[in-house]
Amino acid sequence: MVQFLNSVATGFVTVGLPRMSKDLNLSEALLLWPQSVYGLTCGSCLLLAGSVADVIGSRLVCLTGILLNGIFIAACGLPRTGIQLIMFRAMGGIAISLALPTSMSILSTAIPTGKRRNVAFSCLGLGQVLGFSLGLVLAGVFLDTVGWRAGFYLAGAVTIAVFFIALWALPMDKRSNSPILGRLRAEIDWVGAGMASTCLALLSYVLAMITSDVANMRQASNIVILSVSLALVPAFIFWMARREGLQKPVLIPNSLWKNRAFTCVCLMMLLVYAEMQTMELFASLFFQQVQELSALQASLRILPSLAVGAVLELSTGFLVHQFPVLHLVLISTALSVGAPLLMAVINPNWPYWYDAFPAQLLMPFSVDVLFTVGILIVSDVFPDKTQGLAGAVFNTVGQFGISIGLAVMGIISNAVTRNSNYVDKTTPQALEEGYRATFWAAFASMVLACGIGAYGFRKIGKVGVKRD
């Protein structure tokens, strides 16, 4: 339910962004920030949240995240400036980082391996898909009637109500006789978590800054921030090796990357989540700013992908243990390659059914199948006592993929539009050139994801099989 309501808010932002930017005087340079800052703050805090949850208990951390998320979703209806909206979205990203890894940890602890756990994990993705679908529709309705602020008030109020239900429904954590403060000091790699979180935050910030204008990269502050973030990568690797050698708690052991399935899942998720965000956001912008459709009409045109995604999430949970990973991932990714390709060659004057509709049908295959397969693989490589960290790693990769996707595609779109032959860069024709370039870039990322899947999973059998 938390995933569902959080995705409702994301749906509001995806469709309502053009209207919000006008109401709040959000500059073109900050247009994607309400979307990207959420992934920036969430992705930066996930590893720390997951590590803490493994020590003090997933229930407490999850409940805190649900309550704070509800407060900040509702707060997104209050802003009078674009900066205020961006700040509330940033706080919401921190709040949901407490709930995302702990939801996976709670399911891993409560349900043994096998079909039931597979379905439970797939329902996490199903909640995201259904919530995003509802968010798209409600955003279109609210934008054309009572306004976008009402949508955030409603989603926030329901999320707070879910908090009180969760107080009763979530299972109690196992109590430990050891003092919590002592366990927090001894069982968490604080330095490693700090390095990873800082690196992701700084890198995501720089990517978001250059999304609006590549020239921002020439600023001394951004050069310093990028240099620090890149320097933290080898420092983190060295620290992990040192901790592993001393047999102390390690955030992500370097030896884990030798597991080909784990490494390939992470790489594929980066690429696939980047493509998903491109298709969702830029398809909505294409419908509204190039074809000049209303927010509600744009929402309805995106809904087919979400309907297919809902079916895929649930069916993958029921069937994933019956088929080799290679077949599931390769076929689904190959189908999704067609989505950005169709949008890249689209003619704005064509009827929706000629091109955009089949593109929407193909888009969700890869991301929804990979969600269930990936969460099972990542959960399996981490010990039972660190399932919160496993959930954090899984969600961090996805959120970082979204941040990279928004940044890279935003840079491409802005650069191509700026260099177009049109004098007025805000015309539908000028914007179309930029959006078309992003769809070609998304197509390239999916082709690369196909190659990684074909190589990485060729010797991997089935996942999610019940163990005695």
MOJO-V501935 format. One line per field, one symbol per residue. psi: psi as a letter, one per 40 degrees, with the letter a starting at -180 (. if undefined). burial: + if it has 16 or more other ideal C-beta (glycine too) atoms within 10 Angstrom, else -. A space follows every 50 residues. Layout:
psi: ???
burial: ???
//
This chain:
psi: dddddddddddddddedddddddefhiddededdddddddddddeddddd dddddehddddddddddddddddddeedieiddddddddddddddddddd ddddddddddhiiadddddddddddddddddddddddddddddeceiddd dddddddddddddddddddhiiihiieihdddddddehgddddddddddd dddddddddeddhdddeehddddddddddddddddddddddddddefihh cghdddeehdddddddddddddddddddddddddddddedefiidddddd ddddddddddddddddddedeeiidddddddddddeddddddddeihdei ideddddddddddeddddddddddddddddeiidefdddddddddddddd ddddddddddddddddddeiehdheeiddddddddddddddddddddddd ddddddedehbiiehhi.
burial: +++++++++++++++++++++-++-+---+++++++++++++++++++++ +++++++++++++++++++++++++++-+--+--++++++++++++++++ +++++++++---+-+-++++++++++++++++++++++++-++----+++ ++++++-+++-++--+---+--+-------------+++--++++++-++ ++++++++++++---------+--++--+--+---+--++--+-----++ ++---+----++-++++++++++++++++++++++++++++-+-++-+++ ++++++-+++-+++-++-+++---++-+++-+++++++++++++-+-+-- -+--++--++++++++++++++++++++++-+---+++++++++++++++ ++++++++++++++-++--+----+----++++++++++-+++-++--++ -++--++--+--++----
//
